[in-house]
């Protein structure tokens, strides 16, 4: 019985670790944006899950917020909080000319703009695109903004 309990607990731990590393599309098939993370909270230095109780729609996507104040701030000026590149991985746009999914807990705010990144399993290794971005921010940020109009219209 003790062995079964240990196996079960190990399975739960592995599932939790995999979930924490999960990559998501910026807007999922149900229209939920950024995996339900509060896009306003990033500007306070936290990747924080929102709550269905504080929800707003924008351009066909549903956003969740951690508080009424965050929801109200977003509805007054959504463009102040929306992630760059429609929420796709900023590094993917800059370095690979493509749209990568993101890990909503891997982000940075630069000059009042939110950038999200891929950070998870890739070819059997953990691949965190933010690491390269942090080393070459100026170069990659400039490249991403220049490439985005073409990448945006790609599949």
N, C-alpha and C positions, 0 to 999 in steps of 0.2 A: 504494500500500500504506500509506503514511504517513497519507493522508487517512482510509482505512478504520479504522486504529487510533485516530486522533483522534476519529472519530465514535463508535466503540465506547466509548472512555474517557469521552466526554461523556455517552453514554447511561447508563453505569454510575454516573457522578456524579449525574445527575438522578434515577435510580432510588433511589440512597442518600438523597438529600435528601428525596424524596417519602416514603420509608419512615420517615425520622426524624420526619416531620410526621404520620404516620398516626394516625388516630383509631380507637379500638377500643371494642367493647362491654366493660363491666366483666367479664362472663363470656362467652366466645365460644361458638360452636355445639358445640365439643368439650369444654366445661366448664372451659377454662383461664381462671383469674382474672387480671385486670389485665395481660394480655399476657405473662404469665410473669415479671413484675417481682416482686421480693421486698418484700412489704408491711412487713416488719420493718426493712429497710434504710432506708426513708424516715425513720425516727425517728433515724437516725444522720446524716441530712443528705444521703443519696444515693439517686437513682433508679437502682437496680441490677437488672439481669436476674438472675433466679434460675437454678438448674440443676435439671434433671430428677432428678438424684441425691438432691436434698434436697427432697422433695415431701411435701405433706400435703393431705388432703381435709377440707373443712369445708362443711357445708350443700350438698353435691352439687357443689361447685366444687373444682378442683385448683389449689393454690398451689405455686409454686416458690420456693426460697430459695437465697441465695448461700452459705450455710454450714449445717452441722448445728446450730450454736448458734442461728441465727435460726429454723430450723425448730422446734427444741425450745421456744424462747420462744413461738412462735406456737401450738403445740399445747397448751401449758400455759394460755394465756389469749388465745384468738383475738380476743375482743372488744376487747382492748387495741390491736390492730393493724389490724383491718378498717377500710377507708375508710368515711367517712360516706356516706349516701344510696346504699347498696349499690354504691358505686364510680362512680356517675354524676357528671357534672359538677356541682359545688356551685353554680356560678354559674347554670347552666341551671335548677336547681331553684328558686333564689332569684329570679332576674330574669325567667324565662320560664315558670315553672310546668311544666317538662317535663324529660324525661330526655335529656340529650345524651351522646354517647360521649365518651371521654376520650383524652388523650395522656398515657400513663403517666409521661412525663418532666416534666409540668407539675403541680406539687403544692405544698401547704404543710402544715405541721403546726402546729396552734393548740391550746393547752391540752391537749396530749397526744392530739389527734384528727387523723386524716389526711383531707385534702380534695384531690380530684383535679379537673382542669379540661380543657376542650376547648381545643386550641391547634393550629390548622392551617388549611388552605384552606377558605374559605367564600365563595361568590359571587365567586370570582376574586381574593379578597384573603386574607391571613393574618389570622385572627381568634384572639386569645389572650384567653380569658375571665378568666384570672387577673389581667390588668392592671386591669380594672374592680373585681374582687374586692379586690385590694390597696388600692385607693383607698377602698373602702367596706366594709371587712371587717366591722365591727360590725353595720352595717345588713343586709348581705347574709347574714351568718351567721345572724342572728336570723330573717330571712325564710325562709331555706332550711329551718331546723329546724321552723318553724311550718307551712310548706307541704308538707313531705315526706310526712306521712301520706296526703294526698290525691294527690300526684304519684306516690307509690309504687304505688298501685293503678291508675294510668292506663296506657294502652298506649304 
